[in-house]
């Protein structure tokens, strides 16, 4: 009996593939699951929040610095529409809420066509399309979560998000412009998800702003609804937006002086991103005698009060 060698080879390859179940390409990587944030990176900034005047390491331009200097945290409660405002997609990865990722499969091909992410704070739902669709035109509506598409690059999922509303790069008033592009790279190593975020913001930044965040798989996590209702919590007159005039913010140098840092470094700008900045920076006006905040217990979410 003669055997067709090509048919036999094909059958053998099919059998090996069926038995091993190994992925044919990177598109088989699945990020589905319940993820909790790990705060070993930039804990004080991400949990209690950054100090006013702390712009160090952020490539802001003069316009962004002026906007940030005018910011008052009281506007969160004084301006009614800010009370239930979402974080934008580029900032939400830095926030305090947990993350859920779900994968959508084409019922016929069983190929992934989208990931759906949900971050609990004010119900931040985002769809990340994998089907090759184009981004809408520049006049399309901008939203808090924007419009996201993705493609595989090796073991990384590269996500591009446009059409984001103006928001902030940091919660101390550093603004983000409406024409920025947000790029993410998702990489999974077992139960750890690493997300590298890259922001190009022509209105507010002079260079790309790159950060990273880590998440731990937590199958027992529950992500609940986060309804929010606008309420009158402010003693300000309606229509008031708390702010500071140029040069009038009394808290601008508080961060630098607390930690004994040069004030020019705290003012931010692209130069403060690089180690060479230390070669020419001025000396701080004074060096604190002892640590007074986040001295020993800023560890994975634990925040300590002021104290030695």
SULZIKA-V107207 format. One record per residue. N is the residue number from 1. RES is the residue in one letter. PHI is phi in radians with two decimals (NA if undefined). Layout:
n = [N;N]
res = [RES;RES]
phi = [PHI;PHI]
//
This chain:
n = [1;2;3;4;5;6;7;8;9;10;11;12;13;14;15;16;17;18;19;20;21;22;23;24;25;26;27;28;29;30;31;32;33;34;35;36;37;38;39;40;41;42;43;44;45;46;47;48;49;50;51;52;53;54;55;56;57;58;59;60;61;62;63;64;65;66;67;68;69;70;71;72;73;74;75;76;77;78;79;80;81;82;83;84;85;86;87;88;89;90;91;92;93;94;95;96;97;98;99;100;101;102;103;104;105;106;107;108;109;110;111;112;113;114;115;116;117;118;119;120;121;122;123;124;125;126;127;128;129;130;131;132;133;134;135;136;137;138;139;140;141;142;143;144;145;146;147;148;149;150;151;152;153;154;155;156;157;158;159;160;161;162;163;164;165;166;167;168;169;170;171;172;173;174;175;176;177;178;179;180;181;182;183;184;185;186;187;188;189;190;191;192;193;194;195;196;197;198;199;200;201;202;203;204;205;206;207;208;209;210;211;212;213;214;215;216;217;218;219;220;221;222;223;224;225;226;227;228;229;230;231;232;233;234;235;236;237;238;239;240;241;242;243;244;245;246;247;248;249;250;251;252;253;254;255;256;257;258;259;260;261;262;263;264;265;266;267;268;269;270;271;272;273;274;275;276;277;278;279;280;281;282;283;284;285;286;287;288;289;290;291;292;293;294;295;296;297;298;299;300;301;302;303;304;305;306;307;308]
res = [X;X;X;X;X;X;X;X;X;X;X;X;X;X;X;X;X;X;X;X;X;X;X;X;X;X;X;X;X;X;X;X;X;X;X;X;X;X;X;X;X;X;X;X;X;X;X;X;X;X;X;X;X;X;X;X;X;X;X;X;X;X;X;X;X;X;X;X;X;X;X;X;X;X;X;X;X;X;X;X;X;X;X;X;X;X;X;X;X;X;X;X;X;X;X;X;X;X;X;X;X;X;X;X;X;X;X;X;X;X;X;X;X;X;X;X;X;X;X;X;X;X;X;X;X;X;X;X;X;X;X;X;X;X;X;X;X;X;X;X;X;X;X;X;X;X;X;X;X;X;X;X;X;X;X;X;X;X;X;X;X;X;X;X;X;X;X;X;X;X;X;X;X;X;X;X;X;X;X;X;X;X;X;X;X;X;X;X;X;X;X;X;X;X;X;X;X;X;X;X;X;X;X;X;X;X;X;X;X;X;X;X;X;X;X;X;X;X;X;X;X;X;X;X;X;X;X;X;X;X;X;X;X;X;X;X;X;X;X;X;X;X;X;X;X;X;X;X;X;X;X;X;X;X;X;X;X;X;X;X;X;X;X;X;X;X;X;X;X;X;X;X;X;X;X;X;X;X;X;X;X;X;X;X;X;X;X;X;X;X;X;X;X;X;X;X;X;X;X;X;X;X;X;X;X;X;X;X]
phi = [NA;-1.53;-2.03;-1.23;-1.09;-1.14;-1.14;-1.13;-1.10;-1.09;-1.10;-1.13;-1.09;-1.11;-1.15;-1.08;-1.10;-1.17;-1.29;-1.38;1.14;-1.28;-1.16;-1.34;-2.75;-1.14;-1.16;-1.42;-1.15;-2.08;-1.76;-1.01;2.64;-1.76;-2.15;-1.93;-1.25;-1.92;-1.83;-1.29;-1.86;1.00;-0.98;-1.05;-1.23;-1.51;-1.71;-1.21;1.96;-1.29;-1.21;-1.08;1.45;-1.64;-2.00;-1.04;1.36;-2.00;-1.39;-1.33;-1.73;-1.11;-1.13;-1.15;-1.12;-1.12;-1.08;-1.15;-1.12;-1.51;-1.32;-2.19;-1.05;-1.17;-1.22;-1.11;-1.72;-1.34;-1.73;-0.95;-1.19;-1.42;-1.09;-2.00;-1.26;-1.28;-1.28;-1.30;-1.01;-1.29;-1.64;-1.05;-1.17;-1.70;-1.42;-1.80;-1.72;-1.42;-2.17;-2.10;-2.15;-2.17;-1.83;-1.82;-1.91;-1.18;-1.14;-1.63;-1.49;1.09;-1.56;-1.20;-1.94;-2.94;-1.95;-2.05;-1.93;-2.42;-1.95;-1.02;-1.10;0.94;0.98;-1.55;-1.76;-2.38;-1.88;-1.99;-1.42;-1.99;-1.67;1.44;-1.16;-1.39;-1.36;-1.19;-1.24;-1.12;-1.57;-1.18;-1.03;-1.71;-2.30;-1.15;-1.71;1.20;-2.12;-2.08;-2.24;-2.55;-2.54;-1.51;-2.29;1.13;-1.62;-1.91;-1.75;-1.70;-1.96;-2.07;-2.14;-2.21;1.02;-1.65;-1.22;-1.03;-2.63;-2.58;-1.50;-2.54;-1.31;-1.82;1.78;-1.19;-1.44;-2.12;-1.51;-1.37;-1.92;-1.36;-2.04;-1.99;-2.01;-2.14;-2.24;-1.68;-2.35;-1.93;-2.15;1.11;-1.63;-2.02;-1.91;-1.87;-2.13;-1.70;-2.00;-2.30;-2.06;-1.91;-2.26;-1.14;-1.43;-2.09;-2.17;-1.71;-2.48;-1.16;-1.94;-2.00;-2.43;-2.43;-2.44;-2.17;-2.31;-1.97;-1.11;-2.39;-1.04;-1.48;-1.21;-2.05;-1.83;-1.67;-1.16;-2.23;-1.19;-2.43;-2.10;-1.26;-2.49;-1.52;-1.92;-1.87;-1.67;-1.34;-1.18;-0.94;1.60;-1.42;-2.08;-1.01;-2.87;-2.10;-1.26;-0.93;1.42;-1.84;-1.35;-1.33;-1.83;-1.04;-1.71;-1.09;-1.08;-1.10;-1.25;-1.07;-1.75;1.19;-1.81;-1.14;-1.12;-1.12;-1.19;-1.19;-1.35;1.32;1.94;-1.02;-1.07;-1.30;-1.40;-2.01;-1.09;-1.10;-1.03;-1.17;-1.20;-2.13;-1.32;-1.31;-1.37;-1.14;-1.18;-2.73;-1.91;-1.04;-1.28;-2.67;-1.28;-2.19;-2.65;0.96;-1.38;-2.32;-2.10;-1.49;-2.34;0.95;1.89;-1.44;-2.03;-1.73;-1.32;-1.00;2.90;-1.24]
//
